[in-house]
Every structure is written in structure tokens, then in C-alpha cells.
Amino acid sequence: MRLAITAALFCAAATPALAQQAQPQPTTRDKAEALAKALNNPMVQEAGAAMLSNLAGILLDTRVGPAAHYVDPTIGEQETLRDIQRRNDPEFEKRFHDQARRAVATAGKLTQDGIAMQDSLDQTAARLRAALAPLRGMLNAK
């Protein structure tokens, strides 16, 4: 009796794992379509731009004054890349963020276009295979 109860418990525990295995794995195309959809989402674009702005900010906080004064004597000892860039363009951080957001949106469009092009390339490959089939047959006959 214990064996039957233990077997039933193991079967019940394994049921979710079996259900997960029954689901087909996403194809590369499915993943590309999900990526394109995500990159075309304004919230994802904003998050991507924020991430890129944050990474750029880390670099911009690099103190370059000790070496940069050789190139430009007006640069102070404690100045960072951000300080120098702000002096040249006070709006550069806003402009960078906007450009980063457009770059993420462009990546979404390029992904969509790549998916659309894949269909055309698949069709071309099928036509080429069909056109080359007689030649392949002649080569294999020898």
C-alpha cells in the first residue's frame, strides 16, 4: 500500500514537469518577433534609454582633469568628462537620452524588417534549391 501511495505522490509531483515539457520550445523566429515587439514598446524604449544614459553617466563621471589639462589648460584638476561636456553643451544629457531612445526604437524597426526579410530569403532559397535540383541530380548520378 505504501508503494502505491508513494508512486501516486511522485506522479502528482511530476505532472507539472510533464506539462511543461509538452509545450513547444520557442523558435528563433518567435524570439525575434518577441524582441521586435518589446523594442517597439515605448516603455521598453524609455527603459533602454535610461539604461544607456546610466551607463554613459558612469563614464562621464570619470575624473580626467589630471591629464586633460595638457590638452586644454582651462580644465581644472577635479573636472570630469561630464563637466567638460556640460561646458560645451549644457543640454547634452537630455539630447543623449533622446538619441538613445530613438536608437532603441530603430533597433525595433530593424528587427521587424529583418524578420520580414527572412521570409523573402526563405522563399529565394527554396526557389534556388528547386532550380538547382536537376544539376544536383546530375552530379549525384556520376
N, C-alpha and C positions, 0 to 999 in steps of 0.2 A: 504494500500500500504506500509506504514512504517513497518508493521508487516512482510510482505513478504520480504522486503529488509533486515530487522534485522535478520530474520530467515536464509536468504541466507548468510549473513555475518558470522553468528555463524557456519553454516555448512562448509563454506570455511575455517574458523579458526580451526575447529575440524578435518578437513581432514588429516593433518599431524599426529595428535594424533591417529587417527584410523589406519593410515598406519603403525605406529609403533607398535600398538597392534597386527596387523596381523602377524608380524614376530615372529617365534617361539623363546622361551627363550632357551639360550644355556644349554645343559645338563652338568652334572658333567664331563662326558667323554669329551665333547667339550672343557670345561675349562681346563681339564688335558692335552689334546692334545695341546691346545694353550700355556699352561705353558711349556710343554716339548719343543715345537718349540722355544719359547722365550729363554729358558735356554740353548739351543743348538746354539743360535746365538752368534758369537764371540763378537759382540758389547755389548750384554747384559751381557755376561760373564765378560767383561772388566769393565762395569759399576758396576756390583755386586762386583767385586774385589775392585774397587775404593771405593765403599760404605763401605765395610768391613774394608779396610785399614784406611779409615777416622774414623770409629768408634773405631778401635784399637788405632789410633793415639790420640784420645781424652783420652782414658785410659792411654796410655803411657806418656801423659803429666802430670800425677799425680805426685806431688812432694812427695817423700817418704823419703827423707834424714833425717828428724827429728826422725823417728822411725827406719829406716833401719840401721842406724849406730850401733845399738845394736847388729845386726846380723853380720854386716861387718863394722869394724871401718874405712875402706878405703872410704866408701860412704860419700860424702860431704853433708852438711846441705841443700843445694839448689838442690840436684840432683833429677831427675825424673826417673820413670821406664824406659823411653827411654834412658836416659844417661847410666843407669846401663846395659841395654841390648846391646846398641851400644858398650860399652866397652868389653862385652863378645863376640859379633858377629857384626862386622861393617856392614855386608850385610843383617842383619835380616829383615829390612823393605822391601827390594826387594824380599827376599825369602818369606816373609809373603804374599806379594801381589800375587806372582806367585802361591803359595799354595791356596790362596783364589780363584783365577781364576779357578784353577783345581777343587776346591770344587764345584763351581757353575756349571762347565761343568759336573761333576759327578752327581750332582743333576738332571741335564737334562737327562742324560742317565738313572738314576734310575727311573725317571718319565716315560720315554718311556718304560722301562722294566715293570714297574707297570701296564701301560696300556695294554701291550702285555699279561701280566699275568692275567689281568682282563678277557680277552676273554677266556682263559683257565679255569679260575674259574667259569665263567658263564656256560661254557659247562659242567663242572663237576657237578655243582649244578643242571642243567637240567637233567643229567643222574641219579643223586641221587633221584631227585623228581620222575622221571619215575620208578625207581627201587622200591621206597617206596610207590608208589601209591596203589598197592594191599594191603599192610599192613594197610595203612591209610583207605582204603575202608572197611577192616575187622573191624577196631576199630570203625569206624563211624556206622557200621551196628548194633552194640550192643546197 
